[in-house]
Structure formats: C-alpha cells, structure tokens
Amino acid sequence: MVGDLGFTSQAVRKDIWDIGVRPEISPQRHEAPVACPDWIDNNRHHVERLWARLKEWRAIASRYGKTAVSVMGVLCLAAALDGLKR
C-alpha cells in the first residue's frame, strides 16, 4: 500500500501490516528510512497526483457524504471523468 505523509503514524502502519499488506509510506524526518523496492518509491508520485486531481472535486476534499456509499459514488464519478479528460 502506497501512502503519503498523511499516513505516517505507526498505528496506521501497524494496521496495514495486520491485514497482510506491506506499507510503503514515506517516513517523517526523525524516523528511520523504510526499505522498499525502488519501483514503488519511484512511482509514488502517480498516486499523489491522482489524489490531487480528485480533490479538485469539493465533495471529495471536504467529505460531504454522509455514508461510505455516497462518498464512494462521488469518488468513482470523479475518477471516471478524470480518465475521460485524459
């Protein structure tokens, strides 16, 4: 799982390990570097750019949805329209 600096807490990393996935999250400045394959680290910017484009949709950035279904619907719509735009 690739994540940005917003997910750097040890609790988040532990939860990711507990479900059987290896986290690839940049460490904070005071933490030791995380060993990961180079291709993951080199391609992390794709994930961060995708989230930046999706956050242009105000409903996603501010999480106006009351339920997980409505948030996922807006997220899918935004991703589909972003894919059509490209």
PDB file of N, CA, C and O in Angstrom:
ATOM      1  N   MET A   1       0.855  -1.164   0.000  1.00  0.00           N
ATOM      2  CA  MET A   1       0.000   0.000   0.000  1.00  0.00           C
ATOM      3  C   MET A   1       0.898   1.223   0.000  1.00  0.00           C
ATOM      4  O   MET A   1       1.807   1.348   0.821  1.00  0.00           O
ATOM      5  N   VAL A   2       0.631   2.106  -0.919  1.00  0.00           N
ATOM      6  CA  VAL A   2       1.398   3.335  -1.049  1.00  0.00           C
ATOM      7  C   VAL A   2       0.615   4.453  -0.390  1.00  0.00           C
ATOM      8  O   VAL A   2      -0.594   4.570  -0.587  1.00  0.00           O
ATOM      9  N   GLY A   3       1.297   5.271   0.387  1.00  0.00           N
ATOM     10  CA  GLY A   3       0.647   6.385   1.051  1.00  0.00           C
ATOM     11  C   GLY A   3       1.580   7.577   1.120  1.00  0.00           C
ATOM     12  O   GLY A   3       2.784   7.455   0.895  1.00  0.00           O
ATOM     13  N   ASP A   4       1.016   8.715   1.429  1.00  0.00           N
ATOM     14  CA  ASP A   4       1.833   9.917   1.539  1.00  0.00           C
ATOM     15  C   ASP A   4       2.075  10.246   3.012  1.00  0.00           C
ATOM     16  O   ASP A   4       1.770   9.439   3.889  1.00  0.00           O
ATOM     17  N   LEU A   5       2.613  11.411   3.275  1.00  0.00           N
ATOM     18  CA  LEU A   5       2.996  11.771   4.637  1.00  0.00           C
ATOM     19  C   LEU A   5       1.814  11.888   5.588  1.00  0.00           C
ATOM     20  O   LEU A   5       2.013  11.950   6.802  1.00  0.00           O
ATOM     21  N   GLY A   6       0.606  11.918   5.078  1.00  0.00           N
ATOM     22  CA  GLY A   6      -0.571  11.985   5.937  1.00  0.00           C
ATOM     23  C   GLY A   6      -0.832  10.681   6.685  1.00  0.00           C
ATOM     24  O   GLY A   6      -1.628  10.654   7.624  1.00  0.00           O
ATOM     25  N   PHE A   7      -0.168   9.603   6.276  1.00  0.00           N
ATOM     26  CA  PHE A   7      -0.388   8.290   6.881  1.00  0.00           C
ATOM     27  C   PHE A   7       0.856   7.759   7.581  1.00  0.00           C
ATOM     28  O   PHE A   7       1.055   6.545   7.635  1.00  0.00           O
ATOM     29  N   THR A   8       1.691   8.634   8.115  1.00  0.00           N
ATOM     30  CA  THR A   8       2.978   8.201   8.648  1.00  0.00           C
ATOM     31  C   THR A   8       2.940   7.683  10.074  1.00  0.00           C
ATOM     32  O   THR A   8       3.984   7.291  10.596  1.00  0.00           O
ATOM     33  N   SER A   9       1.802   7.663  10.720  1.00  0.00           N
ATOM     34  CA  SER A   9       1.785   7.208  12.110  1.00  0.00           C
ATOM     35  C   SER A   9       2.051   5.713  12.198  1.00  0.00           C
ATOM     36  O   SER A   9       1.713   4.956  11.288  1.00  0.00           O
ATOM     37  N   GLN A  10       2.647   5.307  13.279  1.00  0.00           N
ATOM     38  CA  GLN A  10       2.953   3.895  13.491  1.00  0.00           C
ATOM     39  C   GLN A  10       1.681   3.067  13.615  1.00  0.00           C
ATOM     40  O   GLN A  10       1.669   1.895  13.240  1.00  0.00           O
ATOM     41  N   ALA A  11       0.614   3.658  14.135  1.00  0.00           N
ATOM     42  CA  ALA A  11      -0.651   2.933  14.262  1.00  0.00           C
ATOM     43  C   ALA A  11      -1.209   2.578  12.883  1.00  0.00           C
ATOM     44  O   ALA A  11      -1.716   1.473  12.686  1.00  0.00           O
ATOM     45  N   VAL A  12      -1.118   3.507  11.929  1.00  0.00           N
ATOM     46  CA  VAL A  12      -1.597   3.231  10.574  1.00  0.00           C
ATOM     47  C   VAL A  12      -0.748   2.139   9.942  1.00  0.00           C
ATOM     48  O   VAL A  12      -1.277   1.210   9.332  1.00  0.00           O
ATOM     49  N   ARG A  13       0.573   2.250  10.087  1.00  0.00           N
ATOM     50  CA  ARG A  13       1.451   1.215   9.525  1.00  0.00           C
ATOM     51  C   ARG A  13       1.171  -0.155  10.127  1.00  0.00           C
ATOM     52  O   ARG A  13       1.184  -1.159   9.415  1.00  0.00           O
ATOM     53  N   LYS A  14       0.919  -0.204  11.424  1.00  0.00           N
ATOM     54  CA  LYS A  14       0.629  -1.482  12.076  1.00  0.00           C
ATOM     55  C   LYS A  14      -0.677  -2.073  11.561  1.00  0.00           C
ATOM     56  O   LYS A  14      -0.764  -3.279  11.331  1.00  0.00           O
ATOM     57  N   ASP A  15      -1.700  -1.225  11.376  1.00  0.00           N
ATOM     58  CA  ASP A  15      -2.979  -1.699  10.840  1.00  0.00           C
ATOM     59  C   ASP A  15      -2.810  -2.265   9.434  1.00  0.00           C
ATOM     60  O   ASP A  15      -3.429  -3.271   9.088  1.00  0.00           O
ATOM     61  N   ILE A  16      -1.978  -1.625   8.632  1.00  0.00           N
ATOM     62  CA  ILE A  16      -1.739  -2.113   7.272  1.00  0.00           C
ATOM     63  C   ILE A  16      -1.029  -3.459   7.306  1.00  0.00           C
ATOM     64  O   ILE A  16      -1.400  -4.376   6.573  1.00  0.00           O
ATOM     65  N   TRP A  17      -0.004  -3.585   8.160  1.00  0.00           N
ATOM     66  CA  TRP A  17       0.691  -4.871   8.299  1.00  0.00           C
ATOM     67  C   TRP A  17      -0.267  -5.958   8.784  1.00  0.00           C
ATOM     68  O   TRP A  17      -0.181  -7.103   8.341  1.00  0.00           O
ATOM     69  N   ASP A  18      -1.180  -5.604   9.695  1.00  0.00           N
ATOM     70  CA  ASP A  18      -2.101  -6.590  10.261  1.00  0.00           C
ATOM     71  C   ASP A  18      -3.043  -7.192   9.218  1.00  0.00           C
ATOM     72  O   ASP A  18      -3.472  -8.337   9.367  1.00  0.00           O
ATOM     73  N   ILE A  19      -3.369  -6.443   8.171  1.00  0.00           N
ATOM     74  CA  ILE A  19      -4.239  -7.018   7.142  1.00  0.00           C
ATOM     75  C   ILE A  19      -3.438  -7.761   6.074  1.00  0.00           C
ATOM     76  O   ILE A  19      -4.007  -8.264   5.106  1.00  0.00           O
ATOM     77  N   GLY A  20      -2.117  -7.828   6.252  1.00  0.00           N
ATOM     78  CA  GLY A  20      -1.281  -8.618   5.362  1.00  0.00           C
ATOM     79  C   GLY A  20      -0.718  -7.865   4.173  1.00  0.00           C
ATOM     80  O   GLY A  20      -0.334  -8.477   3.177  1.00  0.00           O
ATOM     81  N   VAL A  21      -0.665  -6.538   4.267  1.00  0.00           N
ATOM     82  CA  VAL A  21      -0.157  -5.714   3.178  1.00  0.00           C
ATOM     83  C   VAL A  21       1.080  -4.985   3.663  1.00  0.00           C
ATOM     84  O   VAL A  21       1.145  -4.553   4.815  1.00  0.00           O
ATOM     85  N   ARG A  22       2.060  -4.849   2.786  1.00  0.00           N
ATOM     86  CA  ARG A  22       3.285  -4.131   3.136  1.00  0.00           C
ATOM     87  C   ARG A  22       3.100  -2.642   2.877  1.00  0.00           C
ATOM     88  O   ARG A  22       2.846  -2.250   1.738  1.00  0.00           O
ATOM     89  N   PRO A  23       3.219  -1.804   3.900  1.00  0.00           N
ATOM     90  CA  PRO A  23       3.038  -0.365   3.684  1.00  0.00           C
ATOM     91  C   PRO A  23       4.279   0.280   3.070  1.00  0.00           C
ATOM     92  O   PRO A  23       5.404  -0.038   3.455  1.00  0.00           O
ATOM     93  N   GLU A  24       4.073   1.168   2.135  1.00  0.00           N
ATOM     94  CA  GLU A  24       5.140   1.984   1.575  1.00  0.00           C
ATOM     95  C   GLU A  24       4.743   3.427   1.787  1.00  0.00           C
ATOM     96  O   GLU A  24       4.147   4.064   0.918  1.00  0.00           O
ATOM     97  N   ILE A  25       5.084   3.925   2.955  1.00  0.00           N
ATOM     98  CA  ILE A  25       4.733   5.281   3.344  1.00  0.00           C
ATOM     99  C   ILE A  25       6.023   5.998   3.709  1.00  0.00           C
ATOM    100  O   ILE A  25       6.826   5.486   4.489  1.00  0.00           O
ATOM    101  N   SER A  26       6.216   7.169   3.150  1.00  0.00           N
ATOM    102  CA  SER A  26       7.435   7.926   3.428  1.00  0.00           C
ATOM    103  C   SER A  26       7.576   8.174   4.921  1.00  0.00           C
ATOM    104  O   SER A  26       6.608   8.553   5.580  1.00  0.00           O
ATOM    105  N   PRO A  27       8.773   7.965   5.463  1.00  0.00           N
ATOM    106  CA  PRO A  27       8.965   8.247   6.881  1.00  0.00           C
ATOM    107  C   PRO A  27       9.083   9.744   7.130  1.00  0.00           C
ATOM    108  O   PRO A  27       9.441  10.515   6.240  1.00  0.00           O
ATOM    109  N   GLN A  28       8.776  10.132   8.348  1.00  0.00           N
ATOM    110  CA  GLN A  28       8.990  11.519   8.727  1.00  0.00           C
ATOM    111  C   GLN A  28      10.481  11.744   8.900  1.00  0.00           C
ATOM    112  O   GLN A  28      11.259  10.790   8.902  1.00  0.00           O
ATOM    113  N   ARG A  29      10.878  12.983   9.043  1.00  0.00           N
ATOM    114  CA  ARG A  29      12.306  13.312   9.085  1.00  0.00           C
ATOM    115  C   ARG A  29      13.037  12.646  10.248  1.00  0.00           C
ATOM    116  O   ARG A  29      14.211  12.299  10.123  1.00  0.00           O
ATOM    117  N   HIS A  30      12.358  12.467  11.371  1.00  0.00           N
ATOM    118  CA  HIS A  30      13.018  11.906  12.543  1.00  0.00           C
ATOM    119  C   HIS A  30      12.965  10.375  12.570  1.00  0.00           C
ATOM    120  O   HIS A  30      13.519   9.763  13.483  1.00  0.00           O
ATOM    121  N   GLU A  31      12.311   9.747  11.588  1.00  0.00           N
ATOM    122  CA  GLU A  31      12.200   8.294  11.549  1.00  0.00           C
ATOM    123  C   GLU A  31      13.258   7.687  10.627  1.00  0.00           C
ATOM    124  O   GLU A  31      13.788   8.349   9.735  1.00  0.00           O
ATOM    125  N   ALA A  32      13.545   6.420  10.866  1.00  0.00           N
ATOM    126  CA  ALA A  32      14.496   5.708  10.018  1.00  0.00           C
ATOM    127  C   ALA A  32      13.870   5.464   8.650  1.00  0.00           C
ATOM    128  O   ALA A  32      12.653   5.304   8.550  1.00  0.00           O
ATOM    129  N   PRO A  33      14.684   5.433   7.591  1.00  0.00           N
ATOM    130  CA  PRO A  33      14.132   5.181   6.263  1.00  0.00           C
ATOM    131  C   PRO A  33      13.519   3.784   6.168  1.00  0.00           C
ATOM    132  O   PRO A  33      13.948   2.851   6.846  1.00  0.00           O
ATOM    133  N   VAL A  34      12.508   3.667   5.311  1.00  0.00           N
ATOM    134  CA  VAL A  34      11.811   2.403   5.123  1.00  0.00           C
ATOM    135  C   VAL A  34      12.374   1.727   3.885  1.00  0.00           C
ATOM    136  O   VAL A  34      12.484   2.344   2.826  1.00  0.00           O
ATOM    137  N   ALA A  35      12.730   0.457   4.022  1.00  0.00           N
ATOM    138  CA  ALA A  35      13.243  -0.292   2.877  1.00  0.00           C
ATOM    139  C   ALA A  35      12.073  -0.724   1.998  1.00  0.00           C
ATOM    140  O   ALA A  35      11.116  -1.337   2.471  1.00  0.00           O
ATOM    141  N   CYS A  36      12.166  -0.397   0.719  1.00  0.00           N
ATOM    142  CA  CYS A  36      11.134  -0.805  -0.229  1.00  0.00           C
ATOM    143  C   CYS A  36      11.773  -0.902  -1.608  1.00  0.00           C
ATOM    144  O   CYS A  36      12.828  -0.316  -1.854  1.00  0.00           O
ATOM    145  N   PRO A  37      11.134  -1.641  -2.502  1.00  0.00           N
ATOM    146  CA  PRO A  37      11.667  -1.709  -3.869  1.00  0.00           C
ATOM    147  C   PRO A  37      11.687  -0.323  -4.515  1.00  0.00           C
ATOM    148  O   PRO A  37      10.813   0.504  -4.257  1.00  0.00           O
ATOM    149  N   ASP A  38      12.677  -0.086  -5.342  1.00  0.00           N
ATOM    150  CA  ASP A  38      12.834   1.227  -5.978  1.00  0.00           C
ATOM    151  C   ASP A  38      11.643   1.599  -6.845  1.00  0.00           C
ATOM    152  O   ASP A  38      11.270   2.770  -6.908  1.00  0.00           O
ATOM    153  N   TRP A  39      11.036   0.620  -7.518  1.00  0.00           N
ATOM    154  CA  TRP A  39       9.939   0.941  -8.436  1.00  0.00           C
ATOM    155  C   TRP A  39       8.735   1.499  -7.682  1.00  0.00           C
ATOM    156  O   TRP A  39       7.989   2.313  -8.226  1.00  0.00           O
ATOM    157  N   ILE A  40       8.540   1.071  -6.437  1.00  0.00           N
ATOM    158  CA  ILE A  40       7.423   1.602  -5.653  1.00  0.00           C
ATOM    159  C   ILE A  40       7.698   3.042  -5.281  1.00  0.00           C
ATOM    160  O   ILE A  40       6.834   3.906  -5.436  1.00  0.00           O
ATOM    161  N   ASP A  41       8.886   3.302  -4.796  1.00  0.00           N
ATOM    162  CA  ASP A  41       9.234   4.657  -4.385  1.00  0.00           C
ATOM    163  C   ASP A  41       9.236   5.605  -5.577  1.00  0.00           C
ATOM    164  O   ASP A  41       8.813   6.754  -5.454  1.00  0.00           O
ATOM    165  N   ASN A  42       9.706   5.137  -6.725  1.00  0.00           N
ATOM    166  CA  ASN A  42       9.773   5.988  -7.906  1.00  0.00           C
ATOM    167  C   ASN A  42       8.397   6.296  -8.485  1.00  0.00           C
ATOM    168  O   ASN A  42       8.230   7.316  -9.154  1.00  0.00           O
ATOM    169  N   ASN A  43       7.413   5.441  -8.245  1.00  0.00           N
ATOM    170  CA  ASN A  43       6.086   5.641  -8.823  1.00  0.00           C
ATOM    171  C   ASN A  43       5.069   6.187  -7.833  1.00  0.00           C
ATOM    172  O   ASN A  43       3.893   6.308  -8.178  1.00  0.00           O
ATOM    173  N   ARG A  44       5.474   6.513  -6.637  1.00  0.00           N
ATOM    174  CA  ARG A  44       4.546   7.041  -5.634  1.00  0.00           C
ATOM    175  C   ARG A  44       3.904   8.343  -6.089  1.00  0.00           C
ATOM    176  O   ARG A  44       2.767   8.632  -5.716  1.00  0.00           O
ATOM    177  N   HIS A  45       4.601   9.122  -6.877  1.00  0.00           N
ATOM    178  CA  HIS A  45       4.054  10.404  -7.321  1.00  0.00           C
ATOM    179  C   HIS A  45       2.784  10.232  -8.152  1.00  0.00           C
ATOM    180  O   HIS A  45       1.957  11.144  -8.194  1.00  0.00           O
ATOM    181  N   HIS A  46       2.606   9.080  -8.818  1.00  0.00           N
ATOM    182  CA  HIS A  46       1.373   8.846  -9.575  1.00  0.00           C
ATOM    183  C   HIS A  46       0.169   8.827  -8.642  1.00  0.00           C
ATOM    184  O   HIS A  46      -0.877   9.394  -8.959  1.00  0.00           O
ATOM    185  N   VAL A  47       0.314   8.181  -7.503  1.00  0.00           N
ATOM    186  CA  VAL A  47      -0.771   8.122  -6.525  1.00  0.00           C
ATOM    187  C   VAL A  47      -1.055   9.512  -5.974  1.00  0.00           C
ATOM    188  O   VAL A  47      -2.215   9.908  -5.859  1.00  0.00           O
ATOM    189  N   GLU A  48      -0.015  10.249  -5.633  1.00  0.00           N
ATOM    190  CA  GLU A  48      -0.203  11.580  -5.065  1.00  0.00           C
ATOM    191  C   GLU A  48      -0.826  12.537  -6.081  1.00  0.00           C
ATOM    192  O   GLU A  48      -1.650  13.374  -5.708  1.00  0.00           O
ATOM    193  N   ARG A  49      -0.446  12.428  -7.363  1.00  0.00           N
ATOM    194  CA  ARG A  49      -1.044  13.277  -8.381  1.00  0.00           C
ATOM    195  C   ARG A  49      -2.507  12.932  -8.613  1.00  0.00           C
ATOM    196  O   ARG A  49      -3.326  13.822  -8.845  1.00  0.00           O
ATOM    197  N   LEU A  50      -2.845  11.635  -8.552  1.00  0.00           N
ATOM    198  CA  LEU A  50      -4.240  11.229  -8.702  1.00  0.00           C
ATOM    199  C   LEU A  50      -5.093  11.835  -7.598  1.00  0.00           C
ATOM    200  O   LEU A  50      -6.158  12.387  -7.874  1.00  0.00           O
ATOM    201  N   TRP A  51      -4.641  11.739  -6.349  1.00  0.00           N
ATOM    202  CA  TRP A  51      -5.415  12.303  -5.242  1.00  0.00           C
ATOM    203  C   TRP A  51      -5.522  13.817  -5.362  1.00  0.00           C
ATOM    204  O   TRP A  51      -6.548  14.393  -4.999  1.00  0.00           O
ATOM    205  N   ALA A  52      -4.485  14.465  -5.863  1.00  0.00           N
ATOM    206  CA  ALA A  52      -4.552  15.920  -6.044  1.00  0.00           C
ATOM    207  C   ALA A  52      -5.621  16.279  -7.069  1.00  0.00           C
ATOM    208  O   ALA A  52      -6.360  17.245  -6.879  1.00  0.00           O
ATOM    209  N   ARG A  53      -5.710  15.500  -8.167  1.00  0.00           N
ATOM    210  CA  ARG A  53      -6.741  15.766  -9.166  1.00  0.00           C
ATOM    211  C   ARG A  53      -8.128  15.461  -8.621  1.00  0.00           C
ATOM    212  O   ARG A  53      -9.074  16.200  -8.895  1.00  0.00           O
ATOM    213  N   LEU A  54      -8.264  14.381  -7.852  1.00  0.00           N
ATOM    214  CA  LEU A  54      -9.577  14.028  -7.320  1.00  0.00           C
ATOM    215  C   LEU A  54     -10.048  15.030  -6.269  1.00  0.00           C
ATOM    216  O   LEU A  54     -11.251  15.245  -6.115  1.00  0.00           O
ATOM    217  N   LYS A  55      -9.116  15.641  -5.549  1.00  0.00           N
ATOM    218  CA  LYS A  55      -9.501  16.612  -4.530  1.00  0.00           C
ATOM    219  C   LYS A  55      -9.973  17.931  -5.121  1.00  0.00           C
ATOM    220  O   LYS A  55     -10.443  18.806  -4.393  1.00  0.00           O
ATOM    221  N   GLU A  56      -9.850  18.081  -6.451  1.00  0.00           N
ATOM    222  CA  GLU A  56     -10.438  19.253  -7.090  1.00  0.00           C
ATOM    223  C   GLU A  56     -11.962  19.206  -6.954  1.00  0.00           C
ATOM    224  O   GLU A  56     -12.630  20.238  -7.013  1.00  0.00           O
ATOM    225  N   TRP A  57     -12.496  18.015  -6.773  1.00  0.00           N
ATOM    226  CA  TRP A  57     -13.923  17.860  -6.528  1.00  0.00           C
ATOM    227  C   TRP A  57     -14.155  18.211  -5.064  1.00  0.00           C
ATOM    228  O   TRP A  57     -13.632  17.538  -4.175  1.00  0.00           O
ATOM    229  N   ARG A  58     -14.912  19.225  -4.813  1.00  0.00           N
ATOM    230  CA  ARG A  58     -15.108  19.719  -3.452  1.00  0.00           C
ATOM    231  C   ARG A  58     -15.703  18.662  -2.524  1.00  0.00           C
ATOM    232  O   ARG A  58     -15.339  18.608  -1.349  1.00  0.00           O
ATOM    233  N   ALA A  59     -16.607  17.825  -3.024  1.00  0.00           N
ATOM    234  CA  ALA A  59     -17.246  16.803  -2.189  1.00  0.00           C
ATOM    235  C   ALA A  59     -16.238  15.780  -1.689  1.00  0.00           C
ATOM    236  O   ALA A  59     -16.409  15.228  -0.603  1.00  0.00           O
ATOM    237  N   ILE A  60     -15.194  15.520  -2.459  1.00  0.00           N
ATOM    238  CA  ILE A  60     -14.180  14.556  -2.023  1.00  0.00           C
ATOM    239  C   ILE A  60     -13.230  15.218  -1.031  1.00  0.00           C
ATOM    240  O   ILE A  60     -12.885  14.631  -0.006  1.00  0.00           O
ATOM    241  N   ALA A  61     -12.811  16.438  -1.342  1.00  0.00           N
ATOM    242  CA  ALA A  61     -11.848  17.121  -0.478  1.00  0.00           C
ATOM    243  C   ALA A  61     -12.415  17.382   0.908  1.00  0.00           C
ATOM    244  O   ALA A  61     -11.692  17.284   1.900  1.00  0.00           O
ATOM    245  N   SER A  62     -13.706  17.715   0.991  1.00  0.00           N
ATOM    246  CA  SER A  62     -14.278  18.037   2.287  1.00  0.00           C
ATOM    247  C   SER A  62     -15.130  16.913   2.866  1.00  0.00           C
ATOM    248  O   SER A  62     -15.648  17.044   3.975  1.00  0.00           O
ATOM    249  N   ARG A  63     -15.283  15.815   2.136  1.00  0.00           N
ATOM    250  CA  ARG A  63     -16.012  14.626   2.595  1.00  0.00           C
ATOM    251  C   ARG A  63     -17.427  14.968   3.049  1.00  0.00           C
ATOM    252  O   ARG A  63     -17.812  14.679   4.182  1.00  0.00           O
ATOM    253  N   TYR A  64     -18.198  15.586   2.156  1.00  0.00           N
ATOM    254  CA  TYR A  64     -19.572  15.957   2.475  1.00  0.00           C
ATOM    255  C   TYR A  64     -20.494  14.759   2.595  1.00  0.00           C
ATOM    256  O   TYR A  64     -21.547  14.852   3.227  1.00  0.00           O
ATOM    257  N   GLY A  65     -20.120  13.637   2.002  1.00  0.00           N
ATOM    258  CA  GLY A  65     -21.004  12.475   2.006  1.00  0.00           C
ATOM    259  C   GLY A  65     -21.279  11.963   3.406  1.00  0.00           C
ATOM    260  O   GLY A  65     -20.385  11.912   4.251  1.00  0.00           O
ATOM    261  N   LYS A  66     -22.504  11.591   3.639  1.00  0.00           N
ATOM    262  CA  LYS A  66     -22.886  11.092   4.963  1.00  0.00           C
ATOM    263  C   LYS A  66     -22.598   9.602   5.108  1.00  0.00           C
ATOM    264  O   LYS A  66     -22.397   9.110   6.218  1.00  0.00           O
ATOM    265  N   THR A  67     -22.580   8.893   3.998  1.00  0.00           N
ATOM    266  CA  THR A  67     -22.352   7.450   4.065  1.00  0.00           C
ATOM    267  C   THR A  67     -21.170   7.069   3.184  1.00  0.00           C
ATOM    268  O   THR A  67     -20.777   7.819   2.292  1.00  0.00           O
ATOM    269  N   ALA A  68     -20.615   5.905   3.446  1.00  0.00           N
ATOM    270  CA  ALA A  68     -19.494   5.414   2.644  1.00  0.00           C
ATOM    271  C   ALA A  68     -19.915   5.189   1.198  1.00  0.00           C
ATOM    272  O   ALA A  68     -19.115   5.380   0.282  1.00  0.00           O
ATOM    273  N   VAL A  69     -21.166   4.782   0.987  1.00  0.00           N
ATOM    274  CA  VAL A  69     -21.661   4.537  -0.364  1.00  0.00           C
ATOM    275  C   VAL A  69     -21.701   5.837  -1.172  1.00  0.00           C
ATOM    276  O   VAL A  69     -21.310   5.851  -2.340  1.00  0.00           O
ATOM    277  N   SER A  70     -22.167   6.917  -0.564  1.00  0.00           N
ATOM    278  CA  SER A  70     -22.247   8.176  -1.303  1.00  0.00           C
ATOM    279  C   SER A  70     -20.850   8.746  -1.588  1.00  0.00           C
ATOM    280  O   SER A  70     -20.621   9.312  -2.657  1.00  0.00           O
ATOM    281  N   VAL A  71     -19.929   8.602  -0.651  1.00  0.00           N
ATOM    282  CA  VAL A  71     -18.557   9.073  -0.878  1.00  0.00           C
ATOM    283  C   VAL A  71     -17.909   8.249  -1.981  1.00  0.00           C
ATOM    284  O   VAL A  71     -17.229   8.803  -2.846  1.00  0.00           O
ATOM    285  N   MET A  72     -18.110   6.928  -1.965  1.00  0.00           N
ATOM    286  CA  MET A  72     -17.526   6.075  -2.997  1.00  0.00           C
ATOM    287  C   MET A  72     -18.136   6.382  -4.364  1.00  0.00           C
ATOM    288  O   MET A  72     -17.444   6.319  -5.379  1.00  0.00           O
ATOM    289  N   GLY A  73     -19.424   6.714  -4.394  1.00  0.00           N
ATOM    290  CA  GLY A  73     -20.053   7.086  -5.656  1.00  0.00           C
ATOM    291  C   GLY A  73     -19.440   8.334  -6.262  1.00  0.00           C
ATOM    292  O   GLY A  73     -19.160   8.371  -7.460  1.00  0.00           O
ATOM    293  N   VAL A  74     -19.230   9.350  -5.449  1.00  0.00           N
ATOM    294  CA  VAL A  74     -18.611  10.583  -5.941  1.00  0.00           C
ATOM    295  C   VAL A  74     -17.165  10.317  -6.344  1.00  0.00           C
ATOM    296  O   VAL A  74     -16.696  10.860  -7.345  1.00  0.00           O
ATOM    297  N   LEU A  75     -16.460   9.502  -5.593  1.00  0.00           N
ATOM    298  CA  LEU A  75     -15.076   9.161  -5.918  1.00  0.00           C
ATOM    299  C   LEU A  75     -14.993   8.436  -7.258  1.00  0.00           C
ATOM    300  O   LEU A  75     -14.124   8.744  -8.073  1.00  0.00           O
ATOM    301  N   CYS A  76     -15.888   7.476  -7.493  1.00  0.00           N
ATOM    302  CA  CYS A  76     -15.904   6.746  -8.769  1.00  0.00           C
ATOM    303  C   CYS A  76     -16.260   7.672  -9.928  1.00  0.00           C
ATOM    304  O   CYS A  76     -15.670   7.578 -11.004  1.00  0.00           O
ATOM    305  N   LEU A  77     -17.220   8.560  -9.710  1.00  0.00           N
ATOM    306  CA  LEU A  77     -17.597   9.508 -10.747  1.00  0.00           C
ATOM    307  C   LEU A  77     -16.425  10.434 -11.084  1.00  0.00           C
ATOM    308  O   LEU A  77     -16.148  10.678 -12.258  1.00  0.00           O
ATOM    309  N   ALA A  78     -15.753  10.939 -10.082  1.00  0.00           N
ATOM    310  CA  ALA A  78     -14.622  11.836 -10.305  1.00  0.00           C
ATOM    311  C   ALA A  78     -13.490  11.110 -11.032  1.00  0.00           C
ATOM    312  O   ALA A  78     -12.868  11.676 -11.931  1.00  0.00           O
ATOM    313  N   ALA A  79     -13.221   9.858 -10.646  1.00  0.00           N
ATOM    314  CA  ALA A  79     -12.152   9.093 -11.306  1.00  0.00           C
ATOM    315  C   ALA A  79     -12.502   8.810 -12.763  1.00  0.00           C
ATOM    316  O   ALA A  79     -11.642   8.886 -13.639  1.00  0.00           O
ATOM    317  N   ALA A  80     -13.770   8.482 -13.018  1.00  0.00           N
ATOM    318  CA  ALA A  80     -14.193   8.216 -14.396  1.00  0.00           C
ATOM    319  C   ALA A  80     -14.090   9.461 -15.259  1.00  0.00           C
ATOM    320  O   ALA A  80     -13.591   9.395 -16.382  1.00  0.00           O
ATOM    321  N   LEU A  81     -14.551  10.586 -14.754  1.00  0.00           N
ATOM    322  CA  LEU A  81     -14.454  11.827 -15.524  1.00  0.00           C
ATOM    323  C   LEU A  81     -13.021  12.272 -15.713  1.00  0.00           C
ATOM    324  O   LEU A  81     -12.687  12.839 -16.753  1.00  0.00           O
ATOM    325  N   ASP A  82     -12.157  12.028 -14.725  1.00  0.00           N
ATOM    326  CA  ASP A  82     -10.743  12.339 -14.867  1.00  0.00           C
ATOM    327  C   ASP A  82     -10.114  11.463 -15.947  1.00  0.00           C
ATOM    328  O   ASP A  82      -9.287  11.926 -16.733  1.00  0.00           O
ATOM    329  N   GLY A  83     -10.517  10.189 -15.976  1.00  0.00           N
ATOM    330  CA  GLY A  83      -9.999   9.299 -17.025  1.00  0.00           C
ATOM    331  C   GLY A  83     -10.458   9.710 -18.404  1.00  0.00           C
ATOM    332  O   GLY A  83      -9.696   9.580 -19.362  1.00  0.00           O
ATOM    333  N   LEU A  84     -11.688  10.205 -18.541  1.00  0.00           N
ATOM    334  CA  LEU A  84     -12.183  10.666 -19.836  1.00  0.00           C
ATOM    335  C   LEU A  84     -11.487  11.946 -20.280  1.00  0.00           C
ATOM    336  O   LEU A  84     -11.281  12.173 -21.472  1.00  0.00           O
ATOM    337  N   LYS A  85     -11.127  12.779 -19.306  1.00  0.00           N
ATOM    338  CA  LYS A  85     -10.468  14.051 -19.614  1.00  0.00           C
ATOM    339  C   LYS A  85      -9.058  13.815 -20.158  1.00  0.00           C
ATOM    340  O   LYS A  85      -8.547  14.634 -20.922  1.00  0.00           O
ATOM    341  N   ARG A  86      -8.442  12.734 -19.782  1.00  0.00           N
ATOM    342  CA  ARG A  86      -7.044  12.463 -20.183  1.00  0.00           C
ATOM    343  C   ARG A  86      -6.974  11.784 -21.482  1.00  0.00           C
ATOM    344  O   ARG A  86      -5.881  11.484 -21.964  1.00  0.00           O
TER     345      ARG A  86
END
